[in-house]
């Protein structure tokens, strides 16, 4: 199915109901659909044709959504970009995508002339809000544009190029077709149990994948509240004020929220589900979250190459579920494979493989990377995990991040959980650093809670009753923050650089 048809259907079904709500007020489904349709026609009126790439570099505002959905509805290819990108990274991504248009804001780029000089394919820059010299005003693009809805497009057409949140190397552009995204939306609406009367509060950046979760709520007829930048001290009050029944956080946000919640916090009374996904949630944080948030936490597993593949509903939560990310959603197939690619039985660790209609078409202009990731119909995720006898998935780490210390293998997550249980540890990430004697030395990067008095020797001693000798850290590096991607995943390359500086 083409997303243009889904959007047209959404408008017909939900018309006057509130679709988007923020500090400026409400937009109905009819208003949102009309504006995104005009946006699509406006871009086509500039001479763009279906298949052309349109980059979007905007903060978490309603214009982002109308641009995002309008680009795809018109058959153009969205290229979402991080608004905090350095100019050199922005140019590299625009050039790699061959973008013909960029929608942005004044202040986000040095200037239109500079960007167009650096990106030969870029014909148009559109500015939302304040005027930007040399750019077309966003509202001017919409003025007078047609309102004929886009329907009947090709489901096999390319819908989006998403640059991955790579943790170890240069990000790649991931190709998702309209039918891939339609499968993601179907999995989300049915799998999450989204209802027409739900209210979804968003406090995540829109550009990585959050707009897809919001899209699922919109096509189900929900109101989406744009809560702006995540502020831990404000989140629970924002939930109460908006009467939100659903929200979504990455693990880092949840960890930072917990100190600002009381046990069974009454401000969360209306909430049915807070979906947590993007990276692994430490065991200690999970236990605290169950106490303070209650059985409202949902867990999911996915990646840009295969968004939203498994889901653990709030009703399934409990102490025994803390390492699980749930069951495969409808059209998703899971396999745990050994080093030779052969499937492994339940209870054994191996690489997580995924197959289904939501899996990416490949990496843009990178056939070698595509061939390495997609083999025999399966996406090789690079994640380690196992399934139990019921098929429930447990993620245990990354294949490339397993530490080879002496003759033994160490999974960083186990060491991180042990260290995170120390009351003075706020955050921790564990990697293997080159070592002449051991090959790789287990090394812990630790963020300390304010006013906590701990040292490296004390933390290593703390692990003696919690970890086998070969798993204990041989070195502790104290850092002000753990570098993470927008999904909350640890940026291993930046950790290695921190180790060198230390």
C-alpha positions in Angstrom: 0.0 0.0 0.0 1.1 3.6 -0.8 1.1 6.0 2.2 -0.8 8.6 0.1 -3.8 6.3 0.2 -3.5 5.8 4.0 -3.4 9.5 4.6 -6.5 10.1 2.4 -8.4 7.4 4.2 -7.3 8.9 7.5 -8.9 12.3 6.6 -12.2 10.7 5.5 -12.5 8.6 8.7 -11.5 11.2 11.3 -12.2 14.6 9.6 -13.0 17.1 12.3 -11.4 15.3 15.2 -8.2 16.8 16.7 -5.1 15.3 15.0 -2.3 17.5 16.2 -2.2 19.5 19.5 0.5 21.8 20.7 0.9 25.2 22.4 -0.6 26.9 19.3 -3.8 24.9 19.5 -5.4 22.0 17.5 -5.2 20.9 13.9 -8.1 18.6 12.8 -7.4 15.6 10.6 -9.0 17.4 7.7 -6.7 20.5 8.2 -3.5 18.4 8.6 -4.3 16.3 5.5 -5.2 19.4 3.4 -1.9 21.1 4.4 0.3 18.1 3.7 -1.4 17.6 0.4 -0.8 21.2 -0.6 2.8 20.8 0.5 3.2 17.8 -1.8 1.7 19.6 -4.7 3.8 22.7 -4.0 7.0 20.6 -4.2 5.9 19.0 -7.4 5.1 22.4 -8.8 8.8 23.4 -8.3 9.7 20.8 -10.9 10.4 17.9 -8.6 9.2 14.4 -9.8 8.3 11.3 -7.8 11.5 9.6 -6.6 13.3 12.9 -6.0 14.8 13.2 -2.6 13.6 16.0 -0.2 15.7 16.5 3.0 13.9 17.7 6.1 15.9 19.4 8.8 13.5 20.8 11.4 12.9 20.7 15.1 9.9 18.9 16.7 7.1 21.2 15.3 3.9 20.5 13.5 5.3 21.7 10.2 7.8 18.8 10.4 4.9 16.3 10.3 3.0 18.0 7.4 6.3 18.1 5.5 7.3 14.6 6.3 3.9 13.0 5.4 3.3 15.4 2.5 6.6 14.5 0.8 5.9 10.8 1.0 2.2 11.2 -0.1 3.4 13.0 -3.2 5.7 10.1 -4.2 8.8 12.0 -3.2 11.5 10.5 -1.0 11.9 12.0 2.5 15.4 12.3 3.9 15.1 13.2 7.6 18.2 14.9 9.1 19.3 15.7 12.6 18.9 19.4 13.2 22.1 19.4 15.4 24.3 18.1 12.5 27.6 19.9 11.9 27.6 21.5 8.5 30.2 19.1 7.1 28.0 16.1 8.1 24.9 17.8 6.6 26.6 18.3 3.3 27.9 14.8 3.2 24.4 13.4 3.7 22.7 15.7 1.3 25.3 14.8 -1.4 25.0 11.1 -0.7 21.2 11.2 -1.0 21.4 13.4 -4.1 18.8 15.7 -2.4 17.0 18.1 -4.8 15.3 20.1 -2.0 15.9 20.9 1.6 13.2 22.1 4.1 14.8 23.8 7.1 14.8 26.9 9.3 16.8 30.1 9.5 19.9 29.5 11.7 20.1 25.8 11.0 22.4 26.3 8.0 25.2 28.9 7.3 23.2 30.1 4.3 21.4 29.0 1.2 24.3 30.0 -1.1 26.8 28.0 0.9 24.7 24.8 1.0 23.8 24.9 -2.7 27.5 25.5 -3.6 28.4 22.4 -1.6 25.6 20.2 -2.8 25.3 20.3 -6.7 22.0 18.4 -6.8 20.2 20.9 -4.5 17.9 23.1 -6.5 15.5 24.4 -3.8 15.7 25.4 -0.1 12.4 26.0 1.7 12.4 27.9 5.1 9.8 27.4 7.8 9.2 30.4 10.0 11.5 33.4 9.7 12.7 34.4 6.3 16.0 32.9 5.1 17.8 34.8 2.3 17.6 32.9 -0.9 15.0 30.4 0.4 11.3 30.0 -0.5 9.0 30.7 2.4 7.2 27.5 3.5 3.7 29.1 3.6 4.3 30.6 0.1 4.9 27.1 -1.2 1.5 26.0 0.2 -0.4 29.1 -1.0 -2.5 28.2 -4.0 -1.3 24.6 -4.2 -3.8 21.9 -5.2 -5.7 20.0 -2.5 -6.3 16.9 -4.6 -5.4 13.9 -2.4 -2.7 11.5 -3.5 -4.1 8.0 -3.9 -3.2 4.8 -5.8 0.6 5.2 -5.7 3.0 2.3 -6.1 3.6 0.4 -2.8 7.0 -0.7 -4.1 8.2 2.9 -4.6 10.9 4.3 -2.3 9.4 6.3 0.6 12.3 7.3 2.8 16.1 7.3 3.1 17.0 7.2 6.8 20.6 7.7 7.9 21.3 5.1 10.5 22.3 6.0 14.1 25.5 4.0 13.6 27.4 3.3 16.8 30.7 2.1 15.4 31.2 3.7 12.0 30.0 6.0 9.3 26.1 6.1 9.1 24.5 4.5 6.1 21.3 5.6 4.2 18.6 2.9 4.7 16.0 2.5 2.0 12.4 1.8 3.1 9.6 1.5 0.6 5.9 2.5 1.0 4.9 -1.2 1.6 7.7 -1.5 4.3 6.3 1.5 6.2 2.7 0.3 5.7 3.7 -3.0 7.4 5.3 -1.1 10.3 2.1 0.9 10.8 -0.1 -2.2 10.7 2.2 -4.0 13.2 2.1 -0.9 15.5 -1.7 -0.2 15.5 -2.7 -3.8 16.0 0.2 -4.9 18.1 0.2 -1.9 20.6 -3.6 -2.1 20.8 -4.0 1.6 19.9 -7.6 2.8 20.2 -9.4 5.8 18.7 -9.8 7.5 22.0 -6.1 7.4 22.9 -4.1 10.6 23.3 -0.4 10.2 22.5 2.2 12.6 24.0 5.5 12.9 22.0 8.7 14.2 23.6 11.1 12.5 21.3 12.9 14.0 18.3 10.7 13.5 15.3 13.4 12.9 12.6 14.7 9.5 13.5 11.7 7.2 13.7 9.2 8.9 16.2 7.1 10.2 13.3 6.3 6.6 12.4 5.0 5.8 15.9 2.9 9.0 15.7 1.7 8.1 12.2 0.4 4.8 13.6 -1.6 6.7 16.3 -2.9 9.2 13.7 -4.2 6.6 11.3 -6.0 5.0 14.3 -7.7 8.3 15.0 -5.8 9.4 18.0 -4.8 12.9 19.0 -1.1 13.5 19.0 0.3 16.1 21.5 3.6 17.6 20.6 5.3 18.1 24.0 8.5 19.6 22.7 12.0 18.8 24.1 12.0 16.1 26.8 12.5 17.7 30.3 12.6 15.1 33.0 11.2 17.4 35.7 8.2 18.3 33.5 7.3 15.0 31.9 4.8 13.7 34.5 3.0 17.1 34.7 2.8 17.2 30.9 1.2 13.8 30.9 -1.4 15.0 33.5 -2.1 18.2 31.7 -2.6 16.6 28.3 -4.5 13.6 29.8 -2.3 11.4 27.6 -2.9 7.7 27.6 0.2 6.8 25.7 3.8 8.1 25.2 7.2 6.8 24.1 10.7 7.2 25.6 14.2 6.0 24.8 15.8 4.2 27.8 18.1 7.2 28.6 15.0 9.4 28.9 13.3 6.9 31.2 16.4 6.6 33.4 16.6 10.4 33.7 12.8 10.6 34.5 12.8 8.1 37.4 14.3 10.4 40.1 11.4 12.9 39.4 8.6 10.3 40.0 7.0 9.2 43.2 6.1 5.6 43.7 2.9 5.0 41.7 2.9 8.6 40.7 -0.7 10.0 40.5 0.2 12.2 37.6 0.4 9.1 35.4 -3.2 8.1 36.3 -4.4 8.3 32.7 -1.5 6.5 31.1 -1.9 3.0 29.8 1.4 2.6 28.0 4.8 4.2 27.8 6.7 2.4 25.1 10.4 2.1 25.7 12.8 1.1 22.9 15.9 2.0 21.0 18.5 0.4 23.2 18.8 -1.9 26.2 17.2 -0.8 29.5 19.5 -1.6 32.5 18.0 -4.1 35.0 18.2 -1.7 38.0 16.4 1.0 36.0 13.7 -1.5 35.0 13.1 -2.5 38.6 12.8 1.1 39.7 10.5 1.9 36.7 8.1 -0.9 37.7 7.9 0.5 41.2 7.3 4.2 40.1 5.5 3.8 36.8 3.8 0.5 37.5 2.6 -1.9 34.8 2.5 0.8 32.1 5.8 0.2 30.5 5.9 -1.5 27.1 9.1 -2.7 25.5 9.9 -3.0 21.9 12.8 -4.1 19.7 13.6 -2.8 16.2 16.1 -0.8 14.2 15.9 1.6 11.3 16.5 -1.4 9.0 13.5 -3.2 10.5 11.4 -0.8 12.6 9.2 -2.2 15.4 9.8 -5.9 15.1 8.8 -7.2 18.6 6.6 -5.9 21.4 6.2 -6.7 25.1 2.8 -5.4 26.4 2.5 -3.8 29.8 0.3 -6.8 31.0 3.3 -9.1 30.4 5.7 -7.1 32.6 7.3 -8.5 35.7 10.6 -9.2 37.2 11.2 -12.2 35.0 10.5 -10.2 31.8 13.1 -7.5 32.4 15.6 -8.9 29.9 12.9 -9.6 27.2 11.7 -7.3 24.4 8.6 -9.4 23.8 7.2 -11.4 20.9 7.5 -11.0 17.2 4.8 -8.8 15.8 2.4 -10.3 13.2 4.4 -10.3 10.0 7.8 -10.5 11.7 9.8 -13.7 11.7 12.8 -14.2 14.1 15.7 -16.6 14.0 18.7 -17.0 16.3 21.7 -18.1 14.2 25.1 -19.4 15.0 28.3 -18.3 13.3 27.6 -20.5 10.3 24.1 -19.0 9.9 22.3 -22.2 11.0 19.3 -21.7 13.4 20.0 -22.3 17.1 17.5 -23.9 19.6 15.7 -21.9 22.3 18.0 -20.8 25.2 21.2 -20.5 23.1 22.8 -17.1 22.3 23.3 -16.2 18.6 22.8 -13.4 16.1 19.3 -12.1 15.8 17.9 -12.4 12.2 14.7 -10.8 11.1 12.5 -11.4 8.1 9.2 -9.7 7.1 7.6 -7.1 4.9 8.8 -4.3 7.1 12.5 -5.1 6.5 14.4 -2.5 4.5 15.1 -2.7 0.8 18.8 -2.2 1.3 21.4 0.6 1.7 21.3 3.5 -0.7 24.1 3.1 -3.4 25.9 0.6 -1.2 25.5 -2.9 -2.7 28.3 -4.4 -0.6 26.7 -3.3 2.7 23.3 -4.5 1.4 24.6 -7.9 0.5 26.3 -8.3 3.9 23.1 -7.4 5.8 20.5 -9.1 3.7 21.3 -12.8 3.1 18.9 -15.6 2.0 16.0 -13.3 2.8 17.0 -12.5 6.4 18.3 -9.3 7.8 21.4 -9.9 9.9 21.0 -7.4 12.7 24.4 -7.7 14.4 22.6 -8.0 17.7 23.1 -11.0 20.0 20.1 -12.7 21.6 18.1 -15.8 22.3 14.5 -16.9 22.4 12.8 -18.9 25.1 10.4 -21.9 24.5 7.5 -19.5 23.8 9.4 -17.5 21.2 9.9 -14.5 23.4 13.1 -12.6 22.4 15.9 -11.6 24.8 18.6 -9.2 23.5 22.0 -9.8 25.2 24.4 -7.5 23.3 26.0 -6.8 20.0 28.0 -9.3 18.0 30.9 -6.9 17.4 30.9 -5.7 21.0 31.5 -9.1 22.7 34.8 -8.8 24.5 37.4 -11.5 24.0 39.4 -11.5 27.2 42.0 -14.3 27.4 40.2 -17.4 26.3 36.8 -16.2 27.5 34.0 -14.2 26.0 32.4 -11.4 28.0 29.0 -9.8 27.0 29.2 -6.1 28.1 25.5 -6.0 29.2 26.2 -8.4 32.1 29.0 -6.2 33.4 26.9 -3.1 32.9 24.1 -4.5 35.0 26.4 -5.4 37.8 27.9 -1.9 37.9 24.6 -0.1 37.4 23.3 -1.8 40.6 25.8 0.3 42.6 23.9 3.2 44.2 26.5 5.7 43.1 26.5 4.8 39.4 24.2 7.0 37.2 25.2 5.5 33.8 27.7 2.9 32.6 29.0 1.5 29.3 31.4 -1.4 29.0 33.8 -2.1 26.1 36.9 -4.1 25.4 40.1 -2.1 25.0 43.3 -3.6 23.4 45.5 -5.3 26.0 48.9 -7.0 25.5 48.2 -9.7 28.1 44.5 -10.4 27.7 43.9 -9.4 24.0 41.0 -7.1 25.2 40.6 -5.7 28.7 37.1 -5.2 30.1 36.8 -1.5 30.6 33.9 0.4 32.2 33.0 4.0 31.5 31.1 5.4 34.4 29.0 8.5 35.1 28.7 9.1 38.9 25.6 10.4 40.6 26.1 13.9 42.1 27.8 13.9 45.5 28.5 10.1 45.3 32.0 9.2 46.6 33.3 6.2 44.6 36.5 5.3 42.9 37.6 2.7 40.4 39.1 0.3 42.9 35.9 0.4 44.9 33.8 -0.4 41.9 36.0 -3.3 40.8 35.8 -4.6 44.4 32.0 -4.2 44.3 31.9 -6.6 41.3 33.7 -9.4 43.1 30.6 -11.0 44.5 28.5 -10.3 41.4 30.7 -11.3 38.5 33.1 -14.1 37.6 36.8 -13.1 37.7 37.2 -12.8 33.9 34.1 -10.6 33.6 35.2 -8.0 36.2 36.4 -4.6 34.9 40.2 -4.3 34.7 39.9 -0.5 34.3 37.3 2.1 35.2 37.2 5.5 33.4 35.0 8.2 34.9 33.3 10.5 32.3 30.8 13.3 32.6 28.4 11.6 30.1 28.1 8.5 28.0 28.0 9.4 24.3 24.8 8.1 22.8 22.9 8.2 19.5 19.4 9.6 19.3 18.1 6.1 20.0 20.0 6.0 23.3 22.6 3.5 21.9 26.2 3.9 23.1 28.5 5.4 20.5 31.3 3.0 20.8 33.7 5.0 18.5 33.4 8.0 20.8 34.0 5.9 23.9 37.2 4.6 22.3 38.3 8.2 21.7 37.5 9.1 25.4 39.7 6.2 26.4 42.5 7.5 24.4 42.1 10.9 26.1 42.0 9.4 29.5 
